[in-house]
Amino acid sequence: MAKEFKTFAQLIELLESRGVATDATTVDCLRRESYYAVINGYKGPFLDKNAAQSSSDDVFREDTSFKNIYDLFLFDRELRQLTFSYLARAEAVLKNAVVYSFCNEYRAADAYLDRSNYVASSDLLVPKAFRGNKGYQHSKNLAELLKLLNDKVSNEQRMRPFVKHYLSKYGAVPLWVLQNDLTFGNISHFYQLQKRGVQNAACKLVSQTANRNQRLEPVMLLRVIQVLSGFRKICAHDERLYCAVVRGARFSDMYSLLCRVLPDDETKAMLEELGELVGSYRGLIAQDVLYSVFKEMNIRV
């Protein structure tokens, strides 16, 4: 049975009936933020799991206040903002490496629309844990990618102004122009469908950009792109980050993959900013709650 709409006053009454203390600022917060996003999203560390076993409703730990939960919500928002800025940098590096490597191999302006420039199904790069049908996956992904790329340069209603301008002036839109109209997810599929020579070139370029001597294998770069694009989507859509898992990767794993793409000075700066963020909330979020958050992130701060 669907739940009925509740007014701010009714939501506050519901919180108090479940043992969550409120104050004069609670209604102000609820005017700004979705009750569902705050409470349903961040109540986990504050629930009394033992008491909940004998109740059909959520039971909160003693002395839990709305402010406690809201502070965790705000912490995660700042964590998303911090993380997004570094994921955006990594996205730019990865997009550029993949597009440059393809365009360097295939010089025709519309080479990305030619099916023969993509990998055969038997050589499709897949994650190590992949257990599906490579032939089906290849056929489906390539058809979807080619349709998307064709639409971007042929559908005038959806065409970006800079794409339309370039098409009008030169008659064709090269991938390095279209690059800014491709999402991180688009690049993930595009890279996976490349022949091994292009993938190796992209790996080399990423390592050079990050000043890494360690060799980056194509299957590892695929994981980097897939995991980082998943975390970027979480940050961009205001989803819960601290306990997010993307393809088995937690926050700490995501950071390790970022270190494959960005140089040391940037990844160290991210760690410093993370430390400052945690420090600013130490007096606001209870130590045991912070511990549970760090455990979900798989980090020690």
N, C-alpha and C positions, 0 to 999 in steps of 0.2 A: 504493500500500500504506500502510495506516494506521501511524502511529508508535506504538511501545509505550510504556507508562508507565515513567517512570524515577524512582528514588528521589533524595533530595537528594544523596547521595554520587555517584550516577551522573550527575546533572546537573552537579555540580562537575567530575567527571572529563571530561565532554563539553566543558565550557568550556575546561579546561586543554589538552585535545587540539587545540583550535582556536586556541590561543595567548592565551587570556584568563587573566590572572593572578587568583588567588583568595587569600583569607586566612581567618582564623578567623571573621570577621564574615559571610562569604558565606552560610554555612548559616543563620545567624540571619535574614538578609534573605529567603532562600528559604522560611523557615517563615512569614514574614509576607506575602510577595507572590508572585504567580504568576510562575513562570519565563517563561512565554509572554508575559505582559504586560510584563515588564522587558526581556528579551533580544530577543524578536521585535519588540517595539514600539519599542525605542530603540537597536538595534544599528547602524542605518543610517550615522550619521556616523563610526562606528568601523571600518567595513569597508574592507578593502584591495580596491578594485574592480578593479585591474589583476591582482592575484594570483588573484582569484575567477574570472577568465576561463578559467583552466586548472585549475579545481577544481570538483567537484560540491558541495562544502560551503562554508559561509561561511569566509572568511579574514579575520581581524581584523588591523588595523594593529599594528605592533610596539609593545610596551609598553602595550597596552590592558589594563586591569584591569576586573574585575566592578564595582568601586566607581565607575569612570569612567561606566559605563553606568547604574548605579543612581543616581548623582548627577543625570544627565540626566532619568531617570525621576522623581526627586523634584522637580526643577525644574519639569517639566511639570505635576506634580500641584499644586504651589503656584500655577503660572500658571492652571490651571483654577479653583482656589479663588478667586483674585483676580478673574478674569474673570467667574465665575459671579455674584459679588455685584453686579456692575454690570449684567449681563444680566438679573438678577432685577428690578432697579429699572426697567430699560427695559421688561421684560415687563409690569410693573404699569401703567406709563404707557400703553403701547399697548393693553392690554386695556381699561383704563378709557376711553380715548379712543374706541375702536370701539364699546364697549357703550353708553356715554353718548350717542354720536351716533345710534345706532340707536333707543334708547329715547326720545330727544327727538323723533325723527321719527314713531315709531309708539308711541302711548301705551297700547295694550291690553296687558294683562299677558302674554298668550300670543302676541303679535305675531310672535315669532321662529319660531313653528310654522306660520305662514301663508305658503305658497309665493308668493303674489302680492306679498309684501313684499321679494322678492329680484329681482335683476337678470335681464333677459331674456338668452338665450344670445348674441344678436347684440351685446350691450353688455358681455359679460363682460370684466373687466379681466385682462389677461394680461401676463407679462413681455415685454420688448422682443424677447427671443431666442426666444419661443414659436413653434413651427412645427407644432403639432398641430392637431387638429380642435376648434374652440371649442364647437361644439354638443355633441359627445360629452363633452368635459371638463366643461361646464356641467351636463349631465344627470347625469353620474356624481357630481360633487362635491356638487351640491345634494341628490341622493337620499341620499348618505352623511351629509351634515350634518344633514338633517331627521330621519333615523333616529336619529342620535346624540343630538340634542336631545330628541326624543320619549322615547327610552329613559331619559334622565336625569330626566325628570319623570313617568314612568309605570311603570318597572320597579322595584318595591319592593325587590327583592333587591340591586339595584345603587345604589339611591338613597342619597345622602349624608344623614346625620341632619338637617342644617340645611334641606335641600331638603324632606325628608319633613315636618318641623315646619311649614314655611311653607305647604306644600300642604294639610296638615291644617287649619291655622288660617284660611287665606284662600281656599283652593279653586283657586288658580293660582300659578305661580311665575314672576315677571317675570325678564327676562334679567339685570337688575342684581343679583338675588339669586343666580342660577345662575352668575354670572360667575366666582366662586371655584372652581367645579367644571370650568371649561374650561381646557384646556391652551393653551400658546402656539400649538401646531399647529392646534388647533380654531379659535382666533381668526384665524389666517392664512387658513383656508378661509372662515370667516365673513365676514371683511373683503373677500376677493376676490369674494364673491357679492353684495355690497351694490350698491345703486343709486348713481349718481354723487353725488347730493346728500349721502348719508350718508358716503361716502368723503371728499368735500371737507370736510365738517364735522369728521371725524376728523383730517384733515391739519391743519386750522386749530388744533384743540385741542392736538395734539402740538407744533406750533410754539410755541404760547403757553406750554405747560408747560416747554419747553426754553429759553424766552426768545430764540427765533430770529426775526429779521425776514425771513429768506429763505423764500420761498414753497415749500411742500412739495406736490408733485404726487401725485395718487393712485397712479400707477404707481411712483413712487419709494417711497412708503410701503409698497406691496406688497413691494418688494424689501427694504426695511428689516425688515419683519416676517418674511419668509421666511428671510433670511440670519441674523438674530439668533436666530430660533427654532431654526435648524439648529445654530448654535454653542452655544446653551443646552443642546440635547440632548447634544451632545458632552461638555460639562462635567458634566452630570448623570449620564451613563453611564460616566464615567471613561475616555473614549476619548482618544487622542492628540490634543493641541490644537495644539502649536507648528507643525505642518506641515499642519493641517487646511485643506481647501478646501470651502466650501459655496456651491454655485451660482456657482462661479468666483471667490468672494471668499476672500481669505486673511485672516490676523489683522489686518493693517493696514487692510484694507477694512472689516472688521467694526468696528474702532474708529471709522473715519470715519462709519459708519452710526449707531453709538452717539451720536456727536456731534450727530446729527439729533434725538435723542430726549431726551438728558439735558442739563442746563445746564452751562455752562463749568466751574463749580467742581467738579462731580462728574467730568467727563471729565479735567480737569487732575489731580485727585486720583488717578485711575486711572493716568495716566502717571507720576506721582511714585512710586506703589506699584510699578509695573512697573520703574522705574529702581532702586528699592531692592532688588527681588527679583533683578534681574540682578547688581547689585553684590554681593549676598550669595553668589553662585555663581561670581564671577569667579576666585577662587582654587581652586575645586573642579573646574570644567569648563575644559578646555584652550581657549585663545583661538581656535584654528582651528575647534574644534567649536562654540563659541559663535557664531562668524561664520556657520557653516553653518545654525545654528538661526535666527539673525536673518534670514538670506537666505530661509529658508522662510516666516518670519513677514512678510517684506517690510518690515522695520523697521530703523532705525539707533538704537542706544542708546549 
